[in-house]
């Protein structure tokens, strides 16, 4: 049984969860997969629809080369096999938001084959998730049910938008692993610039396939490849937040265990997660490939790529999260934890490196991942929208390193800087926040304190840790501006420690 696998207690024994995920990532492109219609959020209903998207008779699809390039880059980022020959198929089904009556997808010959993703767990360990495939397909439109008590409306703005569907192997063993995996895929795609990762707008969402089986069966499955050792899976469709992914998995696993322990049989079906009720509900019975009557799209030739073109794309890739994590650890001496937090957002990692030049990297990392990240979260901002120049963080750390201000005063300085009162140096001068390093002034404060508290001074000889009280009082007397190291040194000398 893999590490971090969730074990659920049942009435009849222990159960384990097995999951595979299908991540639908909208390709970052200005136009759709098979038409020149614009792609963008916020347009009015049916304002971004071509005759191809609307399914008008005689309209022929034209493949968007840029979307192909984005899919290949994504496959390379997932360390997956790029298939030089792939094919588009028609997936036939009828729904009001699908004007053509079919979706152009890739079933038999996807553009990207098998790969593997290394994912960081919450405890700092790593686990691998196999990628079965990445294929290109069109998105459908959107049905709107809340504008009228009697009618539903169809908005085709999303129809024909390019999606990458990333299908994992059933290697995910807990809700926490599922969330970590989706976060890792999202980060990779955002580094590559192939998807903006905006889950709130539906630009990245997950279908979660959940099954349960008695403890030990998963290991038998991994040894034999026999899916009979696993339970019947149910697909939870279109989950678009990390919190909902975790909640949906926990509920669905418990639901399936109860059914099996009551002597029932889990139906293979597609379900939806209702975050208001905190439960999944049946949507439809789970279809198989034959239900969609897949066949090669007669209007599209097979897609043939040249290896030299793929190699050129590979050479143009930016530094990816795993490589950046290792480099930050090697170059700046950061811990694995600090490096992982920094690479979670490309803008955060870039900001750190801009501020860390010639400075204490650990100290810079602490300011970036703690104070600045907290302020941005409170303002509901991403790191790419950070109003504080990296030079200000570097300057703040320099003031600490050179003893101009203490770490405690630095937080006060930071408050002023965040409010836009100027650079750290300007704030220190304006508000008189320079650290007191004059040993004469500190000695006088210490002498006055000892003279006023002879009993406490005598007690320090028997209980040295009591010196902390004197340190606090001296700092208080100097308005928190005294150099802590100097205060400790003088106190120890005066108190005979």
N, C-alpha and C positions, 0 to 999 in steps of 0.2 A: 504494500500500500504506500502510495507516495506521501511525502511530507506535506503537511498543511491540509491534508484531505479532511473533510468534515465527516464526523461520525455522528449519526442521529440515533437516539435510543427509541426503540419501539417496544410494543408489548411482547412481541415474539422474538426479539433479538435486535442486533445492531445493524444499521443500514449505512450505506455510503452513497454519495451523489456522484453522478457522472454527467458531464456537460460538454457540448460542443456549441460554438457560437457562429452565427452568420452576421457579420458586420456589414451594413450598407453605408458606404461612404460616398457622398456626392463629390464628383470630380470638380476640382477648382478649374473652371473654364468659363469663358464669356459667352459661349453658345452651346447648344444642345448636341447630343451625340450624333444625330442623323439629320439635323437641319441647322439653318443659320439663325434661328430664333434666339433672342437674348436669354440669358440666365441671370437672375438676380432676385433678391428678397425685397418685398415691399411694393411691388407693382400692383396695379389694380387687377381685378379678376379678368382673366383671358386677354390680357394685354401683351403677353409674350408667347404667342401661339402662331406657328406657321401652318400652312396647309398640310404639310407632312405630319405635324404633331396632331392635327385635328382629324387625320385619317381620311382626307378627301380622296376620292377615286382617282387613280392615275398618278398620284404623287409618289415619287421614288426617293428612298433614303440615300443620303450621301455621307459617308463616314467622316467624322471629325478627326483629322490627323492628330491634333493636339491632345484630344482625349486618349488616344492610343498611347501617345508619349507619356502622359500622366500615369496610365495604368502600368506601363513598363517600368517607369521609375519606382512606382509603389512596389511592384514585384521584386525589383532589385533591393529595395530597402528592407523587404521581408526575407531577404536571403533565399529567394525562391527561384525555381526554374522558369526561364522565359521561353515560351513556346514560339518558335519562329513561324509556325503555321497554326492558325486558329480559325474558327468558323463561327458565324452567327446563326442562331436558330430562332424559330418562332415558337413561343410558348403561348398556346391558345387558351384563352378563357374570356368570358364575357362579364363585363362590369361597367357601370355607367361612366367611370372616369378613364376608361380605356377605349377610345373611339375606334381604333382599328380592330378590336376584338382579339388582339394578340400583342405580346410584349416581345421585342427583339432582345434576346439574351444569348448566352453561350452555355450549353450543357455538355456536349460531348467533347468539344475541343476548345478549352478556355485559353485565354492569352497568357495566363500565368499558372504554372503547376505547383508542385510541392515545395514547401519551404519550412523554416523553423524560426520561431521568435523566442528570444530569451527574455523572461519577465521577472521583475523584482517583486518579491513578496514583501508584506508589511514588516516582517521580522528581519529583513536584510538578506534573506536567502534568495536563490534564484531557481526558477523552474522553466522548462521548455514546453512550448505549445506548438505542435505540428500544424502547418498550414496545408490544407488539401488542395486549394485552388484560389485564384482570384479571377473573376470574370467581369466583363463589361456588360451592362444592360441598361435599358431605358427605365426611367421612373414612370409611374402612372400619374394621373392628375389627382385632384383632391375633391372629395364630396363635402359639402357644407350643409349641415342639418339644423343649425340654430337660427337661421334667418326667417323661418316661416314655420308655423305650427302644422302646415299641411304639405309643404313642398321641400324638396332637397335641391340644392344647386350644385353645378359642376364648374370647377375652376381648372382649366387645363394648363396653367402656367408651368406647373412642374412636369407635365407630360412630355416625355422625350428627353428630359434632363439626364445626363450621363451619371450612372452609378457604378461604383466598384463593389462587388459583393465578395467579401473575404471569408472563406469558409474554413473553420478550424477542424482539427481532429478532436475526438472526444477525450482530450487530455486534461480537462479542467475539473478540479475536484472539490471546490468550495466556492461559496458566494464571494469570498475575499479574493480568491484567485481569478474569478470571472471579472470582477471589477478591475483588478490589476492588469489583466490581459487587455481589456478594452482601453484602459488608460494608455497602455504601451503602444497599441496599434494607433490610437489617436495621436500620440506624441510623434511617432515615426512619420505619419502622413503629414502632420503639420510642419515638421522639419523639412520634409521633401517639398512642401508647397503644393501637394496634390489634392488636399482636402483641407478646408478651414477648421474642421472639427467642431463646428457649432452645433451642439446637441439640442439646444433650445429651439433652433430653427429647423431641426430635423435633418440637418446636413450630415449627421452621423448618428446612426441608431442601430440597435442590435436585436436579432432574433435569437432567443436563448432556448436551446434544446436541452431539456432536463429529463433525466431518468434516475431511478434508485435501484439498488441491488444489495443483497446481503454482503456484509463485509467479507472480503476475500475474492469475490467474483471479478472485481476489476483486474486484479493481478492475473487471474486465469484468462481474461479477455486479452490482456496485453501479451501473454505468452502464446496464445493460440490464434488471436484475431477473430475468434468466434463471438459474434454479437449476441448469440444466445445467452451468454453469461450476464448480459446487461438487461435491465428492465425496459419496458416499452417507453419510448420517449414522447414527450409532448413539447410542442414548440410554442414559446411565448413570444408573440409578434410585436415588433416595433417598440422596443423599450428605449427611451431616449434620455435616461439619466442614470448616473452611477448608483444613486441611492435606490432607485426603482429596480434596477437590475438585481441588487442584493435582496431587496424585499420580495420580489417576485420569485426568486429561486427558493428562498426559505419557505415561502407559503406553498409553492408547487411541490417541493420535495415532501413536505409533511402531508399534503393532500394525497399524494400517490402512496405513501406508506400506509396511511389509514385505509385506503381502498384495498390494498393487497392484504393487509392484516385482517381485514373484515371478510376475506375470502373472495373479493371481487377481482376484476381485471381492469387494468388501466387502458383506456382507449387511446390509440394514437390519434392526436388531433392538434389543431392550432387553437391557441388560447390567447386572450388579451389580459393584460394586468390593469386592474382598477386601483389606482393609488389612493382614491378616497376611501374605499372599503378595505384596502390592503389585501386583495385577493385576486386570483385569476379566474376567468370565466371562459366557457367554451365559445369559440368563434365559428369553427367549421371542422369537419372531419379532415384528417391530414391526407392531402393528395400525394400521389406518387407521380413519377415522371410521365408514365403512360397516360395519366389523367389529363395531361396538358397537350398530348399529341404533338410532341416536339418534332420538328423537321427542319432541315437547313433552309434558311431564308432565301427564296429564289431571286430576290432583288439585290443580294449582296454576294460578291465573290469572296472566296476564302481570303483571309488576311495573312499575307506573307511578309515577314520582316527579314531584314538583312542583319547578319551578325555584327558587321562593322557599325551599323547604326545603333544597335543595342550597346555595343562596347563604348561608343561615343557618349551615350546617355549615362552609362555607368561611370565613366570618367568625369562627368559633369556633376555628379551627385554631391551635395553638401556633406559636411561631417555629420554622421548620424548619432543618435543618442548614446548607444553603447560605446562607440569610439570616443565620443566627447567625455563620457563618464570616466573611462580609463585614463584619458589624457589629463583631465582635471586633477585626478588623484596623483598621477605621476608628476605633472608640471608644478602643481601648487601644494602638494602634500596634504590634500584634503582627505577626510575619511570617506569611506564608501557612502555612508548615509548623507553627508553634506553634498557630495557630488550628485547623488541621485535626486535630491531635492532641487538642486540647481538646474539639472538638465530637464526637469519636468516641463519647463517652458523654454523654448529657444531664446526668447527675449530676455528671460531671467539669467540664463547662462551667459549670454553676450554682455549683459549689463555688469554681471560680476567680473568678467574678464577685463572690461573697460576700467572698472574701479580698482582692480587688484594690482595693476601694474606698479611695481616697486613698493607695494604696501604689504602688510601682514594679511596674507590670503585668508587665514582662518577668521580673523577679525572682520574682514570685509564680508566673508560668507555669512557670518552671524548677523550683520546688519541687513544684508540683502534678504536672507531667508526669514528673519524674525521681524524686525521693526518695519522695514519697507513693505514686505509682503502683507503684514497685518494691516497697515494703513491702506494699502490698495484694496484689500478685501473689504475693509470697512466702507470704502468709497465705491465698492462694486466695480472696480477697475481691473483690467488685465495688466500684466507687466509691460505689454507693448504700449500701454497708455500711461506709463509712469511719468509724472511731471517733474521728478527730481533728477537732475543731471548726474551721471555716474561720477563726474568730477567732484561733486559735492560730497559724495560718500568717501571718495579717496582722500579729500581734504579733511573730513571729519576724523577718519582713521589716523591720518598723519598727525593731527592735533593730539590725539590720544597717545600715539607712539612717542611723540617728542615731549610729552609731559605737560603740554600747555593746558590741557583739560583732563579731568579724570573720566573714567567710564560712566560714573554717575552723572557728572555734569554734561557729558556728551548727549545723554537722553534729553536733557533740557534744551541743549543747543539744537538737537534734531527737531524738537517741537517747533522752535522758531523758524528753522530752515524750511520745514514742511509747509508752514503757513506763508512762505514766500517773503520772509524778512531779509533775505540775502544769503550769501555763502556762509559756511560755518565760521570762517575767520571774521567776517563782518559782524556776525551775530555775537561772537565772543567779545569783540571790542565794544559793540554797541551796548551790551548788557553787563559788561564787566565780569565776565565768567571765567577769566583766567585762573588757573590753579595756583594756589599759594605755595611757592617753593622756597620762600624766604625762611630758612631754618631758624632765624632769630625770632620771627613772629610765631612760628610753631612752638618753639621752646618756651616762649612766654605763656602761650595758651596752656601748655602742658604743666608748667610750674604752678600757674594759678589753679589749675584743676587739682593737682596733687596736694597743694596747700589747703584747699577747701575740703578735701576728702582724705585725710590721713588714714582713717580706718580702712577705707577701700584700698588705698595704696599698700598698706601693710598686708592686707589679705591676698594681694596678688602673688606674694612670695610663696604662699602655700597653695594657691590655686591660680596658676599662670594663665589659664583660659579667661580669667576675669579681666584680662587686659582689654578684651573686646569692649567692655563698658567704657573704658577711658578713650579708646579709639572713637567710639560713637560720639562721646561728649566733645572731643576736640573738633571733630568734623562739624558738629552742630555749632560750636563756638565760632568756627571760621566760615559758616554758611555753606559748608560742603565743598569748599574750594581748596582745602589743604591737600597736599600730595599724600595719599594714603601710605606710600612706602616710607616717606620721610616721617610721618606721624608714628608709624610702628617702630622705626629705628630709634627715634628720640625717646619714645615711651619706654622701650626696653632698656635703654641706657639709664634713664632716670629712675626706673623701678628695679634696677638690678637684675634683670632677666638675661 
